[in-house]
């Protein structure tokens, strides 16, 4: 599970979001693997927080 620093594209609070592009997904997967994510192991979701710098409009 990844928390990003961007608004969701369907956000209706006035902040325009943008889609998550494949390159961002690849980068996030590499970051999660480096941070200890082991996708072959069952269990609880792995949380990756990439929300640094996010400012909510509200």
PDB file with one MODEL, atoms N, CA, C and O in Angstrom:
MODEL        1
ATOM      1  N   UNK A   1       0.857  -1.152   0.000  1.00  0.00           N
ATOM      2  CA  UNK A   1       0.000   0.000   0.000  1.00  0.00           C
ATOM      3  C   UNK A   1       0.913   1.227   0.000  1.00  0.00           C
ATOM      4  O   UNK A   1       1.800   1.354   0.844  1.00  0.00           O
ATOM      5  N   UNK A   2       0.685   2.124  -0.954  1.00  0.00           N
ATOM      6  CA  UNK A   2       1.546   3.300  -1.083  1.00  0.00           C
ATOM      7  C   UNK A   2       0.733   4.570  -0.887  1.00  0.00           C
ATOM      8  O   UNK A   2      -0.312   4.756  -1.511  1.00  0.00           O
ATOM      9  N   UNK A   3       1.220   5.432  -0.023  1.00  0.00           N
ATOM     10  CA  UNK A   3       0.650   6.762   0.142  1.00  0.00           C
ATOM     11  C   UNK A   3       1.556   7.713  -0.629  1.00  0.00           C
ATOM     12  O   UNK A   3       2.760   7.773  -0.379  1.00  0.00           O
ATOM     13  N   UNK A   4       0.977   8.452  -1.565  1.00  0.00           N
ATOM     14  CA  UNK A   4       1.786   9.353  -2.383  1.00  0.00           C
ATOM     15  C   UNK A   4       1.633  10.794  -1.908  1.00  0.00           C
ATOM     16  O   UNK A   4       0.888  11.078  -0.971  1.00  0.00           O
ATOM     17  N   UNK A   5       2.340  11.684  -2.562  1.00  0.00           N
ATOM     18  CA  UNK A   5       2.257  13.105  -2.236  1.00  0.00           C
ATOM     19  C   UNK A   5       1.374  13.853  -3.231  1.00  0.00           C
ATOM     20  O   UNK A   5       1.503  15.068  -3.386  1.00  0.00           O
ATOM     21  N   UNK A   6       0.478  13.133  -3.906  1.00  0.00           N
ATOM     22  CA  UNK A   6      -0.390  13.745  -4.901  1.00  0.00           C
ATOM     23  C   UNK A   6      -1.854  13.452  -4.583  1.00  0.00           C
ATOM     24  O   UNK A   6      -2.185  12.440  -3.966  1.00  0.00           O
ATOM     25  N   UNK A   7      -2.700  14.346  -5.013  1.00  0.00           N
ATOM     26  CA  UNK A   7      -4.139  14.146  -4.834  1.00  0.00           C
ATOM     27  C   UNK A   7      -4.622  13.038  -5.774  1.00  0.00           C
ATOM     28  O   UNK A   7      -4.058  12.828  -6.848  1.00  0.00           O
ATOM     29  N   UNK A   8      -5.664  12.342  -5.354  1.00  0.00           N
ATOM     30  CA  UNK A   8      -6.271  11.306  -6.187  1.00  0.00           C
ATOM     31  C   UNK A   8      -6.949  11.958  -7.388  1.00  0.00           C
ATOM     32  O   UNK A   8      -7.542  13.026  -7.236  1.00  0.00           O
ATOM     33  N   UNK A   9      -6.884  11.350  -8.587  1.00  0.00           N
ATOM     34  CA  UNK A   9      -7.503  11.957  -9.769  1.00  0.00           C
ATOM     35  C   UNK A   9      -8.996  12.231  -9.632  1.00  0.00           C
ATOM     36  O   UNK A   9      -9.512  13.137 -10.287  1.00  0.00           O
ATOM     37  N   UNK A  10      -9.701  11.470  -8.796  1.00  0.00           N
ATOM     38  CA  UNK A  10     -11.141  11.713  -8.634  1.00  0.00           C
ATOM     39  C   UNK A  10     -11.445  12.669  -7.493  1.00  0.00           C
ATOM     40  O   UNK A  10     -12.601  12.801  -7.091  1.00  0.00           O
ATOM     41  N   UNK A  11     -10.419  13.342  -6.961  1.00  0.00           N
ATOM     42  CA  UNK A  11     -10.584  14.276  -5.858  1.00  0.00           C
ATOM     43  C   UNK A  11     -11.557  15.381  -6.264  1.00  0.00           C
ATOM     44  O   UNK A  11     -11.430  15.954  -7.346  1.00  0.00           O
ATOM     45  N   UNK A  12     -12.512  15.675  -5.414  1.00  0.00           N
ATOM     46  CA  UNK A  12     -13.484  16.720  -5.710  1.00  0.00           C
ATOM     47  C   UNK A  12     -13.331  17.923  -4.791  1.00  0.00           C
ATOM     48  O   UNK A  12     -14.208  18.787  -4.757  1.00  0.00           O
ATOM     49  N   UNK A  13     -12.226  17.995  -4.043  1.00  0.00           N
ATOM     50  CA  UNK A  13     -11.984  19.125  -3.151  1.00  0.00           C
ATOM     51  C   UNK A  13     -11.357  20.318  -3.864  1.00  0.00           C
ATOM     52  O   UNK A  13     -11.063  21.328  -3.224  1.00  0.00           O
ATOM     53  N   UNK A  14     -11.150  20.225  -5.156  1.00  0.00           N
ATOM     54  CA  UNK A  14     -10.595  21.348  -5.894  1.00  0.00           C
ATOM     55  C   UNK A  14      -9.143  21.184  -6.291  1.00  0.00           C
ATOM     56  O   UNK A  14      -8.651  21.943  -7.126  1.00  0.00           O
ATOM     57  N   UNK A  15      -8.444  20.219  -5.722  1.00  0.00           N
ATOM     58  CA  UNK A  15      -7.064  19.973  -6.102  1.00  0.00           C
ATOM     59  C   UNK A  15      -7.053  18.927  -7.203  1.00  0.00           C
ATOM     60  O   UNK A  15      -7.488  17.794  -6.999  1.00  0.00           O
ATOM     61  N   UNK A  16      -6.559  19.308  -8.359  1.00  0.00           N
ATOM     62  CA  UNK A  16      -6.535  18.392  -9.499  1.00  0.00           C
ATOM     63  C   UNK A  16      -5.463  17.338  -9.300  1.00  0.00           C
ATOM     64  O   UNK A  16      -4.295  17.667  -9.092  1.00  0.00           O
ATOM     65  N   UNK A  17      -5.850  16.087  -9.361  1.00  0.00           N
ATOM     66  CA  UNK A  17      -4.905  14.989  -9.259  1.00  0.00           C
ATOM     67  C   UNK A  17      -4.431  14.580 -10.638  1.00  0.00           C
ATOM     68  O   UNK A  17      -4.936  15.063 -11.651  1.00  0.00           O
ATOM     69  N   UNK A  18      -3.467  13.698 -10.667  1.00  0.00           N
ATOM     70  CA  UNK A  18      -2.979  13.172 -11.941  1.00  0.00           C
ATOM     71  C   UNK A  18      -2.837  11.666 -11.810  1.00  0.00           C
ATOM     72  O   UNK A  18      -2.645  11.152 -10.708  1.00  0.00           O
ATOM     73  N   UNK A  19      -2.932  10.952 -12.931  1.00  0.00           N
ATOM     74  CA  UNK A  19      -2.824   9.499 -12.852  1.00  0.00           C
ATOM     75  C   UNK A  19      -1.418   9.066 -12.447  1.00  0.00           C
ATOM     76  O   UNK A  19      -0.443   9.783 -12.671  1.00  0.00           O
ATOM     77  N   UNK A  20      -1.334   7.895 -11.854  1.00  0.00           N
ATOM     78  CA  UNK A  20      -0.042   7.320 -11.497  1.00  0.00           C
ATOM     79  C   UNK A  20       0.481   6.601 -12.741  1.00  0.00           C
ATOM     80  O   UNK A  20      -0.142   5.663 -13.240  1.00  0.00           O
ATOM     81  N   UNK A  21       1.621   7.053 -13.224  1.00  0.00           N
ATOM     82  CA  UNK A  21       2.186   6.499 -14.450  1.00  0.00           C
ATOM     83  C   UNK A  21       3.032   5.260 -14.146  1.00  0.00           C
ATOM     84  O   UNK A  21       3.529   5.109 -13.030  1.00  0.00           O
ATOM     85  N   UNK A  22       3.197   4.373 -15.134  1.00  0.00           N
ATOM     86  CA  UNK A  22       3.952   3.136 -14.914  1.00  0.00           C
ATOM     87  C   UNK A  22       5.354   3.353 -14.334  1.00  0.00           C
ATOM     88  O   UNK A  22       5.795   2.564 -13.498  1.00  0.00           O
ATOM     89  N   UNK A  23       6.049   4.387 -14.750  1.00  0.00           N
ATOM     90  CA  UNK A  23       7.401   4.643 -14.227  1.00  0.00           C
ATOM     91  C   UNK A  23       7.358   4.897 -12.728  1.00  0.00           C
ATOM     92  O   UNK A  23       8.264   4.484 -12.005  1.00  0.00           O
ATOM     93  N   UNK A  24       6.323   5.567 -12.255  1.00  0.00           N
ATOM     94  CA  UNK A  24       6.178   5.821 -10.813  1.00  0.00           C
ATOM     95  C   UNK A  24       5.904   4.531 -10.067  1.00  0.00           C
ATOM     96  O   UNK A  24       6.392   4.336  -8.954  1.00  0.00           O
ATOM     97  N   UNK A  25       5.121   3.643 -10.681  1.00  0.00           N
ATOM     98  CA  UNK A  25       4.838   2.347 -10.067  1.00  0.00           C
ATOM     99  C   UNK A  25       6.129   1.548  -9.927  1.00  0.00           C
ATOM    100  O   UNK A  25       6.397   0.978  -8.869  1.00  0.00           O
ATOM    101  N   UNK A  26       6.928   1.505 -10.990  1.00  0.00           N
ATOM    102  CA  UNK A  26       8.203   0.776 -10.963  1.00  0.00           C
ATOM    103  C   UNK A  26       9.109   1.345  -9.882  1.00  0.00           C
ATOM    104  O   UNK A  26       9.705   0.590  -9.113  1.00  0.00           O
ATOM    105  N   UNK A  27       9.219   2.667  -9.814  1.00  0.00           N
ATOM    106  CA  UNK A  27      10.055   3.308  -8.800  1.00  0.00           C
ATOM    107  C   UNK A  27       9.565   2.964  -7.391  1.00  0.00           C
ATOM    108  O   UNK A  27      10.369   2.695  -6.498  1.00  0.00           O
ATOM    109  N   UNK A  28       8.262   2.975  -7.201  1.00  0.00           N
ATOM    110  CA  UNK A  28       7.695   2.664  -5.888  1.00  0.00           C
ATOM    111  C   UNK A  28       7.954   1.211  -5.500  1.00  0.00           C
ATOM    112  O   UNK A  28       8.219   0.918  -4.334  1.00  0.00           O
ATOM    113  N   UNK A  29       7.879   0.309  -6.463  1.00  0.00           N
ATOM    114  CA  UNK A  29       8.161  -1.098  -6.188  1.00  0.00           C
ATOM    115  C   UNK A  29       9.618  -1.269  -5.771  1.00  0.00           C
ATOM    116  O   UNK A  29       9.912  -1.974  -4.806  1.00  0.00           O
ATOM    117  N   UNK A  30      10.523  -0.629  -6.495  1.00  0.00           N
ATOM    118  CA  UNK A  30      11.944  -0.704  -6.135  1.00  0.00           C
ATOM    119  C   UNK A  30      12.189  -0.125  -4.741  1.00  0.00           C
ATOM    120  O   UNK A  30      12.955  -0.689  -3.959  1.00  0.00           O
ATOM    121  N   UNK A  31      11.547   0.984  -4.433  1.00  0.00           N
ATOM    122  CA  UNK A  31      11.695   1.600  -3.117  1.00  0.00           C
ATOM    123  C   UNK A  31      11.161   0.678  -2.026  1.00  0.00           C
ATOM    124  O   UNK A  31      11.793   0.520  -0.981  1.00  0.00           O
ATOM    125  N   UNK A  32      10.005   0.070  -2.265  1.00  0.00           N
ATOM    126  CA  UNK A  32       9.420  -0.844  -1.280  1.00  0.00           C
ATOM    127  C   UNK A  32      10.314  -2.063  -1.061  1.00  0.00           C
ATOM    128  O   UNK A  32      10.493  -2.506   0.074  1.00  0.00           O
ATOM    129  N   UNK A  33      10.867  -2.598  -2.128  1.00  0.00           N
ATOM    130  CA  UNK A  33      11.770  -3.745  -1.987  1.00  0.00           C
ATOM    131  C   UNK A  33      12.996  -3.364  -1.168  1.00  0.00           C
ATOM    132  O   UNK A  33      13.440  -4.136  -0.318  1.00  0.00           O
ATOM    133  N   UNK A  34      13.540  -2.185  -1.418  1.00  0.00           N
ATOM    134  CA  UNK A  34      14.696  -1.700  -0.661  1.00  0.00           C
ATOM    135  C   UNK A  34      14.339  -1.494   0.808  1.00  0.00           C
ATOM    136  O   UNK A  34      15.177  -1.688   1.689  1.00  0.00           O
ATOM    137  N   UNK A  35      13.085  -1.097   1.070  1.00  0.00           N
ATOM    138  CA  UNK A  35      12.626  -0.840   2.442  1.00  0.00           C
ATOM    139  C   UNK A  35      12.214  -2.113   3.174  1.00  0.00           C
ATOM    140  O   UNK A  35      11.802  -2.052   4.333  1.00  0.00           O
ATOM    141  N   UNK A  36      12.319  -3.261   2.515  1.00  0.00           N
ATOM    142  CA  UNK A  36      12.033  -4.512   3.207  1.00  0.00           C
ATOM    143  C   UNK A  36      10.804  -5.268   2.767  1.00  0.00           C
ATOM    144  O   UNK A  36      10.494  -6.307   3.351  1.00  0.00           O
ATOM    145  N   UNK A  37      10.081  -4.791   1.755  1.00  0.00           N
ATOM    146  CA  UNK A  37       8.906  -5.509   1.270  1.00  0.00           C
ATOM    147  C   UNK A  37       9.338  -6.825   0.655  1.00  0.00           C
ATOM    148  O   UNK A  37      10.245  -6.861  -0.177  1.00  0.00           O
ATOM    149  N   UNK A  38       8.693  -7.897   1.059  1.00  0.00           N
ATOM    150  CA  UNK A  38       8.951  -9.215   0.495  1.00  0.00           C
ATOM    151  C   UNK A  38       7.625  -9.744  -0.057  1.00  0.00           C
ATOM    152  O   UNK A  38       6.874 -10.399   0.665  1.00  0.00           O
ATOM    153  N   UNK A  39       7.333  -9.464  -1.331  1.00  0.00           N
ATOM    154  CA  UNK A  39       6.018  -9.788  -1.892  1.00  0.00           C
ATOM    155  C   UNK A  39       5.683 -11.275  -1.875  1.00  0.00           C
ATOM    156  O   UNK A  39       4.511 -11.644  -1.952  1.00  0.00           O
ATOM    157  N   UNK A  40       6.697 -12.133  -1.775  1.00  0.00           N
ATOM    158  CA  UNK A  40       6.433 -13.569  -1.759  1.00  0.00           C
ATOM    159  C   UNK A  40       5.954 -14.055  -0.397  1.00  0.00           C
ATOM    160  O   UNK A  40       5.477 -15.184  -0.283  1.00  0.00           O
ATOM    161  N   UNK A  41       6.072 -13.230   0.631  1.00  0.00           N
ATOM    162  CA  UNK A  41       5.637 -13.609   1.977  1.00  0.00           C
ATOM    163  C   UNK A  41       4.213 -13.131   2.235  1.00  0.00           C
ATOM    164  O   UNK A  41       3.919 -11.948   2.068  1.00  0.00           O
ATOM    165  N   UNK A  42       3.320 -14.045   2.646  1.00  0.00           N
ATOM    166  CA  UNK A  42       1.953 -13.621   2.970  1.00  0.00           C
ATOM    167  C   UNK A  42       1.945 -12.834   4.287  1.00  0.00           C
ATOM    168  O   UNK A  42       2.891 -12.887   5.074  1.00  0.00           O
ATOM    169  N   UNK A  43       0.886 -12.132   4.488  1.00  0.00           N
ATOM    170  CA  UNK A  43       0.749 -11.398   5.747  1.00  0.00           C
ATOM    171  C   UNK A  43       0.069 -10.063   5.544  1.00  0.00           C
ATOM    172  O   UNK A  43      -0.647  -9.849   4.566  1.00  0.00           O
ATOM    173  N   UNK A  44       0.303  -9.183   6.474  1.00  0.00           N
ATOM    174  CA  UNK A  44      -0.301  -7.856   6.429  1.00  0.00           C
ATOM    175  C   UNK A  44       0.265  -7.042   5.273  1.00  0.00           C
ATOM    176  O   UNK A  44       1.385  -7.298   4.830  1.00  0.00           O
ATOM    177  N   UNK A  45      -0.493  -6.064   4.778  1.00  0.00           N
ATOM    178  CA  UNK A  45       0.012  -5.213   3.698  1.00  0.00           C
ATOM    179  C   UNK A  45       1.269  -4.454   4.139  1.00  0.00           C
ATOM    180  O   UNK A  45       1.416  -4.095   5.307  1.00  0.00           O
ATOM    181  N   UNK A  46       2.151  -4.224   3.199  1.00  0.00           N
ATOM    182  CA  UNK A  46       3.347  -3.421   3.442  1.00  0.00           C
ATOM    183  C   UNK A  46       2.976  -1.980   3.135  1.00  0.00           C
ATOM    184  O   UNK A  46       2.444  -1.702   2.060  1.00  0.00           O
ATOM    185  N   UNK A  47       3.241  -1.065   4.042  1.00  0.00           N
ATOM    186  CA  UNK A  47       2.892   0.341   3.862  1.00  0.00           C
ATOM    187  C   UNK A  47       4.146   1.126   3.488  1.00  0.00           C
ATOM    188  O   UNK A  47       5.145   1.105   4.208  1.00  0.00           O
ATOM    189  N   UNK A  48       4.078   1.816   2.358  1.00  0.00           N
ATOM    190  CA  UNK A  48       5.165   2.677   1.908  1.00  0.00           C
ATOM    191  C   UNK A  48       4.623   4.100   1.850  1.00  0.00           C
ATOM    192  O   UNK A  48       3.704   4.393   1.085  1.00  0.00           O
ATOM    193  N   UNK A  49       5.194   4.971   2.657  1.00  0.00           N
ATOM    194  CA  UNK A  49       4.725   6.352   2.725  1.00  0.00           C
ATOM    195  C   UNK A  49       5.644   7.240   1.889  1.00  0.00           C
ATOM    196  O   UNK A  49       6.792   7.487   2.260  1.00  0.00           O
ATOM    197  N   UNK A  50       5.126   7.716   0.760  1.00  0.00           N
ATOM    198  CA  UNK A  50       5.850   8.639  -0.111  1.00  0.00           C
ATOM    199  C   UNK A  50       5.119   9.977  -0.159  1.00  0.00           C
ATOM    200  O   UNK A  50       5.069  10.636  -1.197  1.00  0.00           O
ATOM    201  N   UNK A  51       4.555  10.366   0.978  1.00  0.00           N
ATOM    202  CA  UNK A  51       3.734  11.573   1.015  1.00  0.00           C
ATOM    203  C   UNK A  51       4.483  12.814   1.477  1.00  0.00           C
ATOM    204  O   UNK A  51       3.862  13.851   1.712  1.00  0.00           O
ATOM    205  N   UNK A  52       5.792  12.734   1.613  1.00  0.00           N
ATOM    206  CA  UNK A  52       6.558  13.905   2.050  1.00  0.00           C
ATOM    207  C   UNK A  52       6.279  15.087   1.126  1.00  0.00           C
ATOM    208  O   UNK A  52       6.352  14.961  -0.096  1.00  0.00           O
ATOM    209  N   UNK A  53       5.966  16.210   1.708  1.00  0.00           N
ATOM    210  CA  UNK A  53       5.684  17.416   0.944  1.00  0.00           C
ATOM    211  C   UNK A  53       4.228  17.594   0.561  1.00  0.00           C
ATOM    212  O   UNK A  53       3.873  18.610  -0.036  1.00  0.00           O
ATOM    213  N   UNK A  54       3.362  16.616   0.894  1.00  0.00           N
ATOM    214  CA  UNK A  54       1.950  16.751   0.549  1.00  0.00           C
ATOM    215  C   UNK A  54       1.302  17.800   1.414  1.00  0.00           C
ATOM    216  O   UNK A  54       1.458  17.792   2.635  1.00  0.00           O
ATOM    217  N   UNK A  55       0.578  18.703   0.790  1.00  0.00           N
ATOM    218  CA  UNK A  55      -0.150  19.738   1.508  1.00  0.00           C
ATOM    219  C   UNK A  55      -1.613  19.634   1.105  1.00  0.00           C
ATOM    220  O   UNK A  55      -1.951  19.805  -0.066  1.00  0.00           O
ATOM    221  N   UNK A  56      -2.474  19.355   2.064  1.00  0.00           N
ATOM    222  CA  UNK A  56      -3.902  19.249   1.792  1.00  0.00           C
ATOM    223  C   UNK A  56      -4.465  20.639   1.551  1.00  0.00           C
ATOM    224  O   UNK A  56      -4.068  21.595   2.217  1.00  0.00           O
ATOM    225  N   UNK A  57      -5.399  20.760   0.589  1.00  0.00           N
ATOM    226  CA  UNK A  57      -6.012  22.070   0.346  1.00  0.00           C
ATOM    227  C   UNK A  57      -6.981  22.461   1.447  1.00  0.00           C
ATOM    228  O   UNK A  57      -7.463  23.593   1.458  1.00  0.00           O
ATOM    229  N   UNK A  58      -7.283  21.554   2.381  1.00  0.00           N
ATOM    230  CA  UNK A  58      -8.240  21.832   3.462  1.00  0.00           C
ATOM    231  C   UNK A  58      -7.643  21.520   4.797  1.00  0.00           C
ATOM    232  O   UNK A  58      -8.300  21.692   5.823  1.00  0.00           O
TER     233      UNK A  58
ENDMDL
END
